[in-house]
Amino acid sequence: MRRSETRAAWLFISPWVVGFLVFTAYPVLYTAYLALTDYDVINDPHFVGLENFRTLMEDPKVALALRNTAVFVVMSVPAHLLVALFLALLLNWAGRASGFFRTAFFLPKMTPPVAVGILLLLLFNGQSGLINRVLASVGIDGPAWTTDPTWVKPGLVMMTLWTVGGSVVILLAALRSVPQELYDAARVDGAGWWRQTWHVTVPMISGALFFVFIVNTIHAFQSFTEAYTAYFGSGNTTYSNDAALFYAIYLFQQAFQFLHMGYASALAWLLFVVIMLVTLVQFRVSKRFVFYEGEQR
Amino acid sequence: MTAVGAPQERAQLAPLLTEPEREAPVRRPPRVRGTLATGLLYAALAAVTVAFVYPFVWLVSASFKPRSEVFDNRLVPDTFTLDNYVQVWHEAPMALWLLNTVVVTVLATVAVTVSSAMVAWGFSYFRFRGRGPLFGLVLATMMLPGAVTMIPTYLIWDSLGQVGTLTPLWAQNLFGSAFYIFLLRQFFLGLPRELFEAARMDGANQWQVFTRIALPLTRPALVVTALFEFQAAWTDLMRPLIYLRDSSTFTIPRGLKAMLDQFGFGGEWHWEIVVTASVIATVPMIVLFFLGQRHFVEGIATTGSKG
């Protein structure tokens, strides 16, 4: 009986076991090996030791891609979190009327990222774009968002903020589950809505805030589609914009356009290490700020 | 995430709550009060709504404008035309791209939903040695950046002669996906075990217990899984970029990128074509959202997925 149960269990999980071995375990080991080789898909991998990692340290494009990605992460993740929190608070205050607005906030999340990249080019166009028209109407001379290297990343950040709706929904759910009693108690103590928000709401949803923060950081480090769509061409119409060269884009180019599979594998490992380190630091730091109920009582 | 409403918390606060109730009736959450504040709140909500909906309106409106007026930023087209919608089918194999996308999306969705449900059931109903660590491994794979496995995965499909076909875009879904396994397992764990034991007593085998009893009870979670994957597969650009070569095999996002390269930057400057193709690529997702709105919102709220 027990044995047959074990057998049934393994049969049920067998798809994952096979998939894990073939599409996760083997690839992880194989990229680790490829990272030490020179490989162009046509000829067999040729062992070169740590050569790829040496090249990578001196490759100015790697430095550029890392800097671009870091700047994007530092700008977009906090902006994303603050905007999501602000919108979730608005929806929470609106109470029952919030359904309509929630739908409006969430809809952009459904847009294919390619279309988001195209919208970026259209709306942020320096001469004819809507954004600069609106800015001009209040007397501001808007920059050339899509061509001026200084403004390419801010433009990307603003455009991707359009798809903040998923985070809003998560934070709203957390806000809705803050116990009523806490607000009542705070009110008895004479706290106005600002202090209730700051001293009750934010600490009570710090777990959800942290979750959104971590997930967005990991996503932002791997950001690819919007920037690639808008700033990098393929095939016979090649164009590119250095200011938008994110790490994932450079990795993709090295692997699938230049067929430097060994070098790209080394790049992949560097990305993995960077993301792990950043996530680890975030977890460490979060222990001081995130409040989980039922902890240390 | 924060577990809410711990009993100790309530107990501590109880004395505070009973006293003032008579004078001040209990009010709802930190609702902003007063006419001015309410006015400000709705003004802010309306402004944000305009900002979020406007790009859609702009896009749809531009798709009905002739080439020279695409960038005039007018909400209602000066000259209303359906030409772009006719033109776009001539300029690119849109029908074929849509068909490819539907094929990939449906296969990806069905495959991942069925396989993830099976695996999730294996991890929730049965007790076997190594279950804990193994499930830990499932969760750990979610942390692995896609870039790390991307290259060998490509080489696997290459050695199977599948590069250039649609297979690599969906076939990996046959092996389940960690996030959905996690989601469905949570759901299975919430079902009363007695139900399954009773069915076993009545002579049902393990497979029947799964398909006839567990699956029908899990419908909401299966719908959430299917909706999430449908959206992910429909909108993906990275895999089509890696695996597809010939434009007759393109999916809609890949085709849209090709059109941008040709008509946007390729020197032809026919943005009205790009705009119209963008609308065609986006509309199915909007429809999907309205069909499954409740599931989308609840799915994200409860699993905190897809930041």
Boltz contact constraints between the chains, C-beta under 6 A:
constraints:
  - contact:
      token1: [A, 5]
      token2: [B, 126]
      max_distance: 6.0
  - contact:
      token1: [A, 6]
      token2: [B, 128]
      max_distance: 6.0
  - contact:
      token1: [A, 8]
      token2: [B, 206]
      max_distance: 6.0
  - contact:
      token1: [A, 9]
      token2: [B, 122]
      max_distance: 6.0
  - contact:
      token1: [A, 9]
      token2: [B, 126]
      max_distance: 6.0
  - contact:
      token1: [A, 9]
      token2: [B, 128]
      max_distance: 6.0
  - contact:
      token1: [A, 12]
      token2: [B, 118]
      max_distance: 6.0
  - contact:
      token1: [A, 12]
      token2: [B, 121]
      max_distance: 6.0
  - contact:
      token1: [A, 12]
      token2: [B, 122]
      max_distance: 6.0
  - contact:
      token1: [A, 13]
      token2: [B, 119]
      max_distance: 6.0
  - contact:
      token1: [A, 13]
      token2: [B, 122]
      max_distance: 6.0
  - contact:
      token1: [A, 15]
      token2: [B, 115]
      max_distance: 6.0
  - contact:
      token1: [A, 15]
      token2: [B, 119]
      max_distance: 6.0
  - contact:
      token1: [A, 15]
      token2: [B, 175]
      max_distance: 6.0
  - contact:
      token1: [A, 15]
      token2: [B, 176]
      max_distance: 6.0
  - contact:
      token1: [A, 16]
      token2: [B, 119]
      max_distance: 6.0
  - contact:
      token1: [A, 16]
      token2: [B, 176]
      max_distance: 6.0
  - contact:
      token1: [A, 18]
      token2: [B, 175]
      max_distance: 6.0
  - contact:
      token1: [A, 19]
      token2: [B, 175]
      max_distance: 6.0
  - contact:
      token1: [A, 23]
      token2: [B, 153]
      max_distance: 6.0
  - contact:
      token1: [A, 23]
      token2: [B, 172]
      max_distance: 6.0
  - contact:
      token1: [A, 24]
      token2: [B, 141]
      max_distance: 6.0
  - contact:
      token1: [A, 27]
      token2: [B, 149]
      max_distance: 6.0
  - contact:
      token1: [A, 27]
      token2: [B, 152]
      max_distance: 6.0
  - contact:
      token1: [A, 27]
      token2: [B, 153]
      max_distance: 6.0
  - contact:
      token1: [A, 30]
      token2: [B, 152]
      max_distance: 6.0
  - contact:
      token1: [A, 31]
      token2: [B, 148]
      max_distance: 6.0
  - contact:
      token1: [A, 31]
      token2: [B, 151]
      max_distance: 6.0
  - contact:
      token1: [A, 31]
      token2: [B, 152]
      max_distance: 6.0
  - contact:
      token1: [A, 90]
      token2: [B, 44]
      max_distance: 6.0
  - contact:
      token1: [A, 90]
      token2: [B, 45]
      max_distance: 6.0
  - contact:
      token1: [A, 93]
      token2: [B, 31]
      max_distance: 6.0
  - contact:
      token1: [A, 93]
      token2: [B, 32]
      max_distance: 6.0
  - contact:
      token1: [A, 93]
      token2: [B, 41]
      max_distance: 6.0
  - contact:
      token1: [A, 101]
      token2: [B, 45]
      max_distance: 6.0
  - contact:
      token1: [A, 101]
      token2: [B, 49]
      max_distance: 6.0
  - contact:
      token1: [A, 104]
      token2: [B, 49]
      max_distance: 6.0
  - contact:
      token1: [A, 104]
      token2: [B, 52]
      max_distance: 6.0
  - contact:
      token1: [A, 104]
      token2: [B, 53]
      max_distance: 6.0
  - contact:
      token1: [A, 105]
      token2: [B, 52]
      max_distance: 6.0
  - contact:
      token1: [A, 108]
      token2: [B, 52]
      max_distance: 6.0
  - contact:
      token1: [A, 110]
      token2: [B, 285]
      max_distance: 6.0
  - contact:
      token1: [A, 110]
      token2: [B, 286]
      max_distance: 6.0
  - contact:
      token1: [A, 110]
      token2: [B, 289]
      max_distance: 6.0
  - contact:
      token1: [A, 111]
      token2: [B, 282]
      max_distance: 6.0
  - contact:
      token1: [A, 112]
      token2: [B, 235]
      max_distance: 6.0
  - contact:
      token1: [A, 112]
      token2: [B, 253]
      max_distance: 6.0
  - contact:
      token1: [A, 112]
      token2: [B, 281]
      max_distance: 6.0
  - contact:
      token1: [A, 114]
      token2: [B, 237]
      max_distance: 6.0
  - contact:
      token1: [A, 114]
      token2: [B, 253]
      max_distance: 6.0
  - contact:
      token1: [A, 114]
      token2: [B, 256]
      max_distance: 6.0
  - contact:
      token1: [A, 114]
      token2: [B, 257]
      max_distance: 6.0
  - contact:
      token1: [A, 115]
      token2: [B, 278]
      max_distance: 6.0
  - contact:
      token1: [A, 115]
      token2: [B, 281]
      max_distance: 6.0
  - contact:
      token1: [A, 115]
      token2: [B, 282]
      max_distance: 6.0
  - contact:
      token1: [A, 118]
      token2: [B, 260]
      max_distance: 6.0
  - contact:
      token1: [A, 118]
      token2: [B, 278]
      max_distance: 6.0
  - contact:
      token1: [A, 119]
      token2: [B, 55]
      max_distance: 6.0
  - contact:
      token1: [A, 128]
      token2: [B, 71]
      max_distance: 6.0
  - contact:
      token1: [A, 130]
      token2: [B, 73]
      max_distance: 6.0
  - contact:
      token1: [A, 133]
      token2: [B, 73]
      max_distance: 6.0
  - contact:
      token1: [A, 166]
      token2: [B, 300]
      max_distance: 6.0
  - contact:
      token1: [A, 166]
      token2: [B, 306]
      max_distance: 6.0
  - contact:
      token1: [A, 166]
      token2: [B, 307]
      max_distance: 6.0
  - contact:
      token1: [A, 167]
      token2: [B, 307]
      max_distance: 6.0
  - contact:
      token1: [A, 169]
      token2: [B, 297]
      max_distance: 6.0
  - contact:
      token1: [A, 169]
      token2: [B, 300]
      max_distance: 6.0
  - contact:
      token1: [A, 169]
      token2: [B, 301]
      max_distance: 6.0
  - contact:
      token1: [A, 170]
      token2: [B, 304]
      max_distance: 6.0
  - contact:
      token1: [A, 173]
      token2: [B, 301]
      max_distance: 6.0
  - contact:
      token1: [A, 177]
      token2: [B, 4]
      max_distance: 6.0
  - contact:
      token1: [A, 179]
      token2: [B, 5]
      max_distance: 6.0
  - contact:
      token1: [A, 181]
      token2: [B, 13]
      max_distance: 6.0
  - contact:
      token1: [A, 181]
      token2: [B, 17]
      max_distance: 6.0
  - contact:
      token1: [A, 183]
      token2: [B, 29]
      max_distance: 6.0
  - contact:
      token1: [A, 183]
      token2: [B, 30]
      max_distance: 6.0
  - contact:
      token1: [A, 184]
      token2: [B, 17]
      max_distance: 6.0
  - contact:
      token1: [A, 185]
      token2: [B, 13]
      max_distance: 6.0
  - contact:
      token1: [A, 185]
      token2: [B, 16]
      max_distance: 6.0
  - contact:
      token1: [A, 188]
      token2: [B, 20]
      max_distance: 6.0
  - contact:
      token1: [A, 193]
      token2: [B, 30]
      max_distance: 6.0
  - contact:
      token1: [A, 196]
      token2: [B, 30]
      max_distance: 6.0
  - contact:
      token1: [A, 207]
      token2: [B, 1]
      max_distance: 6.0
  - contact:
      token1: [A, 207]
      token2: [B, 2]
      max_distance: 6.0
  - contact:
      token1: [A, 208]
      token2: [B, 1]
      max_distance: 6.0
  - contact:
      token1: [A, 211]
      token2: [B, 304]
      max_distance: 6.0
  - contact:
      token1: [A, 212]
      token2: [B, 307]
      max_distance: 6.0
  - contact:
      token1: [A, 215]
      token2: [B, 307]
      max_distance: 6.0
  - contact:
      token1: [A, 216]
      token2: [B, 307]
      max_distance: 6.0
  - contact:
      token1: [A, 219]
      token2: [B, 307]
      max_distance: 6.0
  - contact:
      token1: [A, 222]
      token2: [B, 145]
      max_distance: 6.0
  - contact:
      token1: [A, 225]
      token2: [B, 237]
      max_distance: 6.0
  - contact:
      token1: [A, 229]
      token2: [B, 257]
      max_distance: 6.0
  - contact:
      token1: [A, 233]
      token2: [B, 261]
      max_distance: 6.0
  - contact:
      token1: [A, 233]
      token2: [B, 265]
      max_distance: 6.0
  - contact:
      token1: [A, 237]
      token2: [B, 261]
      max_distance: 6.0
  - contact:
      token1: [A, 237]
      token2: [B, 265]
      max_distance: 6.0
  - contact:
      token1: [A, 237]
      token2: [B, 266]
      max_distance: 6.0
  - contact:
      token1: [A, 239]
      token2: [B, 265]
      max_distance: 6.0
  - contact:
      token1: [A, 251]
      token2: [B, 147]
      max_distance: 6.0
  - contact:
      token1: [A, 255]
      token2: [B, 151]
      max_distance: 6.0
  - contact:
      token1: [A, 256]
      token2: [B, 242]
      max_distance: 6.0
  - contact:
      token1: [A, 261]
      token2: [B, 151]
      max_distance: 6.0
  - contact:
      token1: [A, 264]
      token2: [B, 151]
      max_distance: 6.0
  - contact:
      token1: [A, 265]
      token2: [B, 151]
      max_distance: 6.0
  - contact:
      token1: [A, 268]
      token2: [B, 147]
      max_distance: 6.0
  - contact:
      token1: [A, 268]
      token2: [B, 148]
      max_distance: 6.0
  - contact:
      token1: [A, 271]
      token2: [B, 145]
      max_distance: 6.0
  - contact:
      token1: [A, 271]
      token2: [B, 147]
      max_distance: 6.0
  - contact:
      token1: [A, 272]
      token2: [B, 145]
      max_distance: 6.0
  - contact:
      token1: [A, 272]
      token2: [B, 148]
      max_distance: 6.0
  - contact:
      token1: [A, 275]
      token2: [B, 145]
      max_distance: 6.0
  - contact:
      token1: [A, 293]
      token2: [B, 2]
      max_distance: 6.0
  - contact:
      token1: [A, 293]
      token2: [B, 3]
      max_distance: 6.0
  - contact:
      token1: [A, 293]
      token2: [B, 6]
      max_distance: 6.0
  - contact:
      token1: [A, 294]
      token2: [B, 6]
      max_distance: 6.0
